[in-house]
Amino acid sequence: MSQHPDYFVAPGSVVRTIWGKADTVLFIFAGAAAEFALNKAVDWLYFTGRLPADPLARLFSTVEYARQIVFAERAAAERAIDTITAIHAAVEAKRGMAIPAWAYRDVLFMLIDYSIRAFEALERPMSPAEQAEVVEVFTRVGQRMGIPDLPTSHAQWLQTRQEHLADHLEYSRFTADLYQQYAHHLGPIRYRLLLQAQRVVAPAPVRKQLRLGRTPWLRPVLRIYRHAQHLAISKWARTSLLPDDYKEKILGLDVVPPTLSGAH
């Protein structure tokens, strides 16, 4: 048994499949970018100044932490989670107040929901058992962080997620500013692609508040993608959605994070 490493996420888990492919991760990124902008606790991300200064880098760092946790052995994954907790504690100390527990849950719920939505948009419908597995993995992350009142089942998460979407979103001056930053950092063509990806993966309350509309032209493109994704031309998301500066990082999303290569 000692020859088989103990991973935080089992090697055969659908969560590894989701987070081990660049195109899927980029759609998670797109959905989170939409919901982050509406979250009532987005002022916390503005407090540090990192989000408005470079929203792509800030969101990418969240993605990279999530991937480290998904692919690491248990001890390394728990260290990564503890690092995230310490970073937040330092921000809380600097501001002199605590980030609300519901705001922590919101971010976990985003990772769960957009993992499922992105995979289903690009690959296939997920079984209830697979969806429950995604909930279970990120719930364990939240437990390690000490976040209270986490759902104990997939069914409970579904209900709590709907409550959060109803209670914790608002269009604010931060929303408008953040979308201006997205447009500035992406440029007009990539910005329109981002909006299309958000129309595909964002839940109805997010689409409504952002006035994203309901009928993305991207959806029929994705149906073609499902059948042709083994072809090089189908790898459009990684080269189209983000600026060239991110090309190396995006290509890296198709492999296990390099710092973990020794664990295989």
Protein Blocks (a to p, Z undefined) as FASTA:
>chain_A
ZZpccdfbdfklmklmmmmcfklmmmmmmmmmmmmmmpmklmmmmmnommmmommlmmmm
mmmmmmmmmmmcfklmmmmmmmmmmmmmmmmmmnopacdfklmmmmmmmmmmmmmmmmmm
mmoccdfklmmmmmmmmmmmmmmnopahiafbfklmmmmmmmmmmmmgccdfklmmmmmm
mmmmnommlmmmmmmmmmmmpcfklmmmnonojadfklmmmmmmmmmmmpmklmmmmmmm
pcfklmmmmmmmmpccfklmmmZZ
